């Protein structure tokens, strides 16, 4: 993995992950298959400019998903805990 942007694929935004963001200051990302906790922490720190406390990585049970003619299976999620007082703006809005 040559670039940190190859490690972090996309943020996962659901009702459950929004609760994690509000309560525990945790952000959820879909990450590359070969990514480990150290690489994910380094990628989040360099891309978003925040300090990472903890990273948990989960391999989600494979389910076949279709998008037109394309079929995909595995997803690897990373739950990243950010230090108190810092946050990541996933929506592109200005802070109030």
MMTF fields as JSON, N, C-alpha, C and O atoms, coordinates in Angstrom:
{
  "mmtfVersion": "1.0.0",
  "mmtfProducer": "UNKNOWN",
  "numBonds": 383,
  "numAtoms": 384,
  "numGroups": 96,
  "numChains": 1,
  "numModels": 1,
  "chainsPerModel": [1],
  "groupsPerChain": [96],
  "chainIdList": ["A"],
  "bondAtomList": [4, 2, 8, 6, 12, 10, 16, 14, 20, 18, 24, 22, 28, 26, 32, 30, 36, 34, 40, 38, 44, 42, 48, 46, 52, 50, 56, 54, 60, 58, 64, 62, 68, 66, 72, 70, 76, 74, 80, 78, 84, 82, 88, 86, 92, 90, 96, 94, 100, 98, 104, 102, 108, 106, 112, 110, 116, 114, 120, 118, 124, 122, 128, 126, 132, 130, 136, 134, 140, 138, 144, 142, 148, 146, 152, 150, 156, 154, 160, 158, 164, 162, 168, 166, 172, 170, 176, 174, 180, 178, 184, 182, 188, 186, 192, 190, 196, 194, 200, 198, 204, 202, 208, 206, 212, 210, 216, 214, 220, 218, 224, 222, 228, 226, 232, 230, 236, 234, 240, 238, 244, 242, 248, 246, 252, 250, 256, 254, 260, 258, 264, 262, 268, 266, 272, 270, 276, 274, 280, 278, 284, 282, 288, 286, 292, 290, 296, 294, 300, 298, 304, 302, 308, 306, 312, 310, 316, 314, 320, 318, 324, 322, 328, 326, 332, 330, 336, 334, 340, 338, 344, 342, 348, 346, 352, 350, 356, 354, 360, 358, 364, 362, 368, 366, 372, 370, 376, 374, 380, 378],
  "bondOrderList": [1, 1, 1, 1, 1, 1, 1, 1, 1, 1, 1, 1, 1, 1, 1, 1, 1, 1, 1, 1, 1, 1, 1, 1, 1, 1, 1, 1, 1, 1, 1, 1, 1, 1, 1, 1, 1, 1, 1, 1, 1, 1, 1, 1, 1, 1, 1, 1, 1, 1, 1, 1, 1, 1, 1, 1, 1, 1, 1, 1, 1, 1, 1, 1, 1, 1, 1, 1, 1, 1, 1, 1, 1, 1, 1, 1, 1, 1, 1, 1, 1, 1, 1, 1, 1, 1, 1, 1, 1, 1, 1, 1, 1, 1, 1],
  "groupList": [{"groupName": "UNK", "atomNameList": ["N", "CA", "C", "O"], "elementList": ["N", "C", "C", "O"], "formalChargeList": [0, 0, 0, 0], "bondAtomList": [1, 0, 2, 1, 3, 2], "bondOrderList": [1, 1, 2], "singleLetterCode": "X", "chemCompType": "L-PEPTIDE LINKING"}],
  "groupTypeList": [0, 0, 0, 0, 0, 0, 0, 0, 0, 0, 0, 0, 0, 0, 0, 0, 0, 0, 0, 0, 0, 0, 0, 0, 0, 0, 0, 0, 0, 0, 0, 0, 0, 0, 0, 0, 0, 0, 0, 0, 0, 0, 0, 0, 0, 0, 0, 0, 0, 0, 0, 0, 0, 0, 0, 0, 0, 0, 0, 0, 0, 0, 0, 0, 0, 0, 0, 0, 0, 0, 0, 0, 0, 0, 0, 0, 0, 0, 0, 0, 0, 0, 0, 0, 0, 0, 0, 0, 0, 0, 0, 0, 0, 0, 0, 0],
  "groupIdList": [1, 2, 3, 4, 5, 6, 7, 8, 9, 10, 11, 12, 13, 14, 15, 16, 17, 18, 19, 20, 21, 22, 23, 24, 25, 26, 27, 28, 29, 30, 31, 32, 33, 34, 35, 36, 37, 38, 39, 40, 41, 42, 43, 44, 45, 46, 47, 48, 49, 50, 51, 52, 53, 54, 55, 56, 57, 58, 59, 60, 61, 62, 63, 64, 65, 66, 67, 68, 69, 70, 71, 72, 73, 74, 75, 76, 77, 78, 79, 80, 81, 82, 83, 84, 85, 86, 87, 88, 89, 90, 91, 92, 93, 94, 95, 96],
  "secStructList": [7, 7, 1, 2, 2, 2, 2, 3, 3, 3, 3, 7, 7, 7, 2, 2, 2, 2, 2, 2, 2, 2, 2, 2, 7, 3, 3, 3, 3, 3, 3, 7, 6, 6, 7, 7, 2, 2, 2, 2, 2, 2, 2, 2, 2, 2, 2, 2, 7, 7, 7, 3, 3, 3, 3, 3, 3, 3, 3, 3, 7, 7, 7, 7, 3, 3, 3, 6, 6, 3, 3, 3, 7, 7, 3, 3, 3, 3, 3, 3, 3, 3, 7, 6, 6, 7, 7, 7, 7, 7, 1, 7, 7, 7, 7, 7],
  "xCoordList": [0.851, 0.0, 0.895, 1.556, 0.896, 1.814, 1.331, 2.139, 0.025, -0.539, -1.516, -2.177, -1.592, -2.544, -3.981, -4.857, -4.239, -5.608, -6.011, -7.188, -5.05, -5.372, -5.837, -6.517, -5.481, -5.849, -7.282, -8.071, -7.632, -8.983, -9.816, -9.582, -10.786, -11.601, -12.725, -12.884, -13.51, -14.61, -15.087, -14.892, -15.713, -16.345, -17.674, -18.351, -18.035, -19.317, -20.227, -19.956, -21.317, -22.222, -23.589, -24.324, -23.918, -25.218, -25.694, -24.98, -26.885, -27.394, -26.507, -26.231, -26.07, -25.23, -23.883, -23.418, -23.258, -21.96, -22.082, -21.144, -23.225, -23.436, -23.558, -23.095, -24.178, -24.233, -22.836, -22.515, -22.007, -20.617, -19.863, -19.065, -20.116, -19.438, -19.828, -18.976, -21.105, -21.578, -21.166, -20.712, -21.324, -21.111, -19.632, -19.154, -18.912, -17.561, -16.471, -15.296, -16.829, -15.86, -15.147, -13.933, -15.923, -15.399, -15.923, -17.092, -15.051, -15.414, -15.182, -14.201, -16.079, -15.998, -15.629, -16.214, -14.645, -14.188, -14.177, -13.984, -14.39, -14.1, -12.643, -12.211, -11.884, -10.446, -10.066, -10.85, -8.859, -8.357, -8.15, -7.999, -8.145, -8.063, -6.779, -6.833, -5.646, -4.376, -3.985, -2.864, -4.872, -4.538, -4.542, -5.405, -3.571, -3.553, -3.812, -3.987, -3.837, -4.198, -3.212, -3.616, -1.952, -0.928, -1.077, -1.017, -1.272, -1.441, -2.699, -2.685, -3.788, -5.033, -4.858, -5.313, -4.205, -3.978, -3.112, -3.412, -2.05, -1.187, -1.939, -1.751, -2.789, -3.544, -4.539, -4.638, -5.275, -6.257, -5.56, -6.038, -4.435, -3.704, -3.184, -3.228, -2.689, -2.127, -3.213, -3.061, -4.292, -5.338, -6.162, -6.411, -6.59, -7.516, -6.851, -7.499, -5.587, -4.879, -5.389, -5.477, -5.725, -6.199, -5.306, -4.528, -5.424, -4.681, -5.581, -6.711, -5.078, -5.841, -5.463, -4.282, -6.48, -6.256, -6.215, -5.322, -7.187, -7.356, -7.984, -8.759, -7.647, -8.221, -8.671, -7.905, -9.905, -10.426, -10.805, -11.491, -10.36, -10.648, -11.523, -11.277, -12.559, -13.525, -13.664, -13.826, -13.6, -13.933, -15.406, -15.826, -16.194, -17.635, -17.943, -17.309, -18.917, -19.324, -19.652, -20.415, -19.093, -19.308, -20.737, -21.288, -21.318, -22.624, -22.483, -21.788, -23.119, -23.044, -23.928, -25.122, -23.343, -24.064, -23.936, -22.862, -25.023, -24.99, -25.207, -26.036, -24.46, -24.66, -24.63, -23.571, -25.803, -25.853, -25.283, -25.739, -24.296, -23.7, -22.501, -21.914, -22.134, -20.971, -21.385, -22.403, -20.594, -20.865, -19.673, -18.524, -19.952, -18.883, -19.181, -20.324, -18.139, -18.363, -17.838, -18.608, -16.577, -16.04, -15.903, -15.623, -16.109, -15.889, -15.065, -15.326, -14.085, -13.266, -13.467, -13.209, -13.937, -14.243, -13.209, -12.648, -12.968, -12.096, -12.854, -13.357, -12.936, -13.508, -12.335, -11.501, -12.275, -11.145, -11.611, -12.521, -10.989, -11.315, -10.375, -9.153, -10.969, -10.228, -10.1, -10.998, -9.0, -8.827, -9.904, -10.416, -10.246, -11.283, -10.923, -9.759, -11.941, -11.75, -11.446, -11.426, -11.208, -10.94, -12.089, -12.771, -12.291, -13.31, -12.93, -12.056, -13.61, -13.41, -14.695, -15.778, -14.578, -15.738, -15.946, -15.264, -16.88, -17.13, -18.117, -18.225, -18.828, -19.893, -19.509, -20.3, -18.315, -17.853, -18.466, -18.361, -19.105, -19.72, -18.753, -17.855, -18.938, -18.126, -18.578, -19.767, -17.638, -17.984, -18.671, -18.325, -19.644, -20.379, -19.798, -20.303],
  "yCoordList": [-1.169, 0.0, 1.23, 1.547, 1.903, 3.014, 4.299, 5.126, 4.473, 5.746, 5.501, 4.465, 6.482, 6.342, 6.356, 5.778, 7.004, 7.032, 5.692, 5.474, 4.795, 3.432, 2.575, 1.569, 2.96, 2.193, 2.504, 1.588, 3.799, 4.222, 4.293, 5.156, 3.397, 3.365, 4.393, 5.211, 4.352, 5.304, 5.284, 4.292, 6.371, 6.323, 5.575, 5.616, 4.904, 4.207, 5.056, 5.255, 5.557, 6.45, 5.794, 5.715, 5.324, 4.738, 5.322, 6.1, 4.949, 5.426, 4.936, 5.681, 3.702, 3.134, 3.856, 4.176, 4.114, 4.789, 6.249, 6.81, 6.865, 8.242, 8.273, 9.22, 7.244, 7.151, 6.982, 7.58, 6.165, 6.006, 7.331, 7.643, 8.103, 9.39, 10.339, 11.035, 10.368, 11.282, 10.829, 11.642, 9.544, 9.064, 8.832, 9.284, 8.138, 7.689, 8.34, 8.013, 9.252, 9.908, 8.877, 8.947, 7.904, 6.869, 7.095, 7.427, 6.912, 7.054, 5.705, 5.025, 5.312, 4.015, 4.191, 5.012, 3.406, 3.453, 2.054, 1.07, 1.978, 0.752, 0.837, 1.839, -0.208, -0.188, -1.31, -2.228, -1.228, -2.221, -3.558, -3.613, -4.629, -5.983, -6.229, -6.878, -5.741, -6.019, -5.009, -5.054, -4.107, -3.046, -3.584, -4.379, -3.143, -3.496, -2.249, -1.158, -2.403, -1.301, -0.139, 1.024, -0.443, 0.605, 1.419, 2.648, 0.739, 1.452, 2.306, 3.423, 1.793, 2.553, 3.801, 4.883, 3.656, 4.799, 5.854, 7.044, 5.441, 6.377, 7.077, 8.273, 6.338, 6.92, 7.963, 9.045, 7.652, 8.599, 9.851, 10.965, 9.673, 10.827, 11.717, 12.941, 11.133, 11.961, 12.589, 13.728, 11.868, 12.403, 13.471, 14.534, 13.199, 14.086, 14.996, 15.915, 14.776, 15.641, 15.567, 16.593, 14.382, 14.178, 13.152, 12.458, 13.062, 12.062, 10.857, 11.01, 9.667, 8.432, 7.785, 7.617, 7.42, 6.713, 5.208, 4.532, 4.68, 3.236, 2.881, 3.66, 1.704, 1.207, -0.235, -1.062, -0.532, -1.906, -2.243, -1.467, -3.4, -3.823, -5.065, -5.988, -5.083, -6.169, -6.645, -5.839, -7.959, -8.541, -8.893, -9.757, -8.228, -8.433, -9.718, -10.023, -10.462, -11.713, -11.459, -10.543, -12.25, -11.974, -12.252, -13.323, -11.276, -11.417, -10.919, -9.934, -11.576, -11.155, -9.937, -9.969, -8.872, -7.636, -7.372, -7.541, -6.961, -6.661, -5.181, -4.546, -4.652, -3.286, -3.38, -3.275, -3.58, -3.82, -5.186, -6.195, -5.22, -6.507, -6.856, -7.926, -5.974, -6.19, -6.851, -6.494, -7.805, -8.523, -8.333, -8.497, -7.984, -7.811, -8.62, -9.01, -8.877, -9.703, -9.075, -8.466, -9.203, -8.901, -7.409, -6.617, -7.05, -5.688, -5.786, -6.636, -4.924, -4.858, -3.476, -2.471, -3.427, -2.159, -1.843, -2.738, -0.554, -0.103, 0.918, 1.908, 0.673, 1.631, 2.4, 1.821, 3.7, 4.519, 5.474, 6.273, 5.398, 6.301, 7.493, 7.341, 8.693, 9.946, 10.543, 10.379, 11.229, 11.856, 12.895, 13.514, 13.08, 14.04, 15.449, 15.85, 16.179, 17.547, 17.653, 18.759, 16.538, 16.541, 15.836, 14.993, 16.193, 15.505, 15.513, 16.266, 14.653, 14.544, 14.993, 14.52, 15.903, 16.401, 15.529, 15.708, 14.589, 13.662, 14.212, 13.675, 15.26, 15.761, 16.968, 17.415, 17.502, 18.629, 19.959, 20.919, 20.044, 21.293, 22.046, 21.455, 23.347, 24.173, 23.981, 23.796, 24.023, 23.913, 25.172, 26.27, 25.024, 26.179, 26.713, 27.694],
  "zCoordList": [0.0, 0.0, 0.0, 0.989, -1.122, -1.301, -0.658, -0.238, -0.579, -0.157, 0.994, 1.057, 1.903, 3.006, 2.515, 3.159, 1.39, 0.864, 0.256, -0.03, 0.055, -0.386, 0.783, 0.58, 1.999, 3.184, 3.592, 3.825, 3.683, 4.058, 2.79, 1.943, 2.649, 1.434, 1.51, 0.604, 2.597, 2.754, 4.195, 4.897, 4.647, 5.969, 5.882, 4.855, 6.95, 7.022, 7.9, 9.084, 7.304, 8.017, 8.106, 7.121, 9.305, 9.596, 10.922, 11.554, 11.334, 12.629, 13.771, 14.712, 13.688, 14.744, 14.816, 15.91, 13.681, 13.709, 14.131, 14.698, 13.862, 14.331, 15.855, 16.491, 16.446, 17.907, 18.496, 19.523, 17.845, 18.299, 18.23, 19.114, 17.187, 17.045, 18.168, 18.72, 18.507, 19.542, 20.946, 21.751, 21.236, 22.6, 22.93, 23.971, 22.058, 22.378, 21.54, 21.707, 20.644, 19.755, 18.879, 18.688, 18.342, 17.456, 16.043, 15.848, 15.066, 13.659, 12.991, 13.292, 12.084, 11.431, 9.97, 9.265, 9.518, 8.133, 7.552, 8.266, 6.227, 5.505, 5.097, 4.528, 5.383, 5.124, 4.174, 3.934, 3.636, 2.697, 3.393, 4.614, 2.619, 3.172, 3.965, 5.009, 3.515, 4.176, 5.233, 5.739, 5.576, 6.529, 7.955, 8.325, 8.751, 10.159, 11.004, 10.461, 12.32, 13.209, 13.113, 13.143, 12.999, 12.939, 11.66, 11.695, 10.525, 9.252, 9.247, 8.73, 9.816, 9.862, 10.734, 10.364, 11.878, 12.768, 12.073, 12.16, 11.39, 10.687, 9.558, 9.333, 8.851, 7.742, 8.241, 7.662, 9.305, 9.836, 10.369, 10.156, 11.06, 11.588, 10.476, 10.601, 9.386, 8.318, 7.433, 6.991, 7.173, 6.29, 6.992, 6.423, 8.23, 8.916, 9.941, 10.441, 10.268, 11.199, 12.629, 13.304, 13.101, 14.474, 15.16, 14.506, 16.477, 17.239, 17.507, 17.969, 17.217, 17.375, 18.698, 19.003, 19.488, 20.752, 20.552, 21.063, 19.806, 19.705, 18.363, 17.809, 17.844, 16.593, 16.803, 17.296, 16.434, 16.422, 14.988, 14.323, 14.513, 13.143, 13.176, 13.952, 12.317, 12.272, 10.837, 9.921, 10.642, 9.345, 9.379, 10.149, 8.547, 8.535, 7.776, 6.765, 8.271, 7.632, 6.166, 5.859, 5.257, 3.833, 3.393, 3.647, 2.737, 2.11, 0.681, 0.432, -0.234, -1.623, -1.832, -1.535, -2.339, -2.646, -4.135, -4.712, -4.75, -6.186, -6.419, -5.766, -7.346, -7.828, -9.337, -9.955, -9.93, -11.366, -11.676, -11.138, -12.535, -12.883, -12.009, -12.168, -11.093, -10.24, -8.928, -8.335, -8.488, -7.257, -6.327, -6.738, -5.065, -4.092, -2.85, -2.614, -2.045, -0.865, 0.411, 1.154, 0.679, 1.995, 2.266, 1.366, 3.528, 3.992, 5.27, 6.122, 5.394, 6.608, 7.189, 6.528, 8.45, 9.104, 10.166, 10.798, 10.35, 11.432, 12.257, 11.726, 13.564, 14.506, 15.112, 15.808, 14.847, 15.272, 16.357, 16.133, 17.543, 18.645, 18.576, 18.578, 18.514, 18.418, 19.819, 20.645, 20.091, 21.404, 21.654, 20.722, 22.931, 23.332, 22.851, 22.869, 22.426, 21.969, 20.483, 19.944, 19.809, 18.376, 17.673, 18.257, 16.414, 15.645, 14.177, 13.747, 13.411, 11.976, 11.307, 11.651, 10.354, 9.629, 8.397, 7.387, 8.473, 7.368, 6.345, 5.242, 6.688, 5.836, 4.995, 4.164, 5.194, 4.389, 4.767, 4.004, 5.928, 6.369, 7.259, 7.859, 7.341, 8.226, 9.663, 9.924, 10.593, 12.01, 12.477, 12.043, 13.358, 13.841, 15.113, 15.658]
}
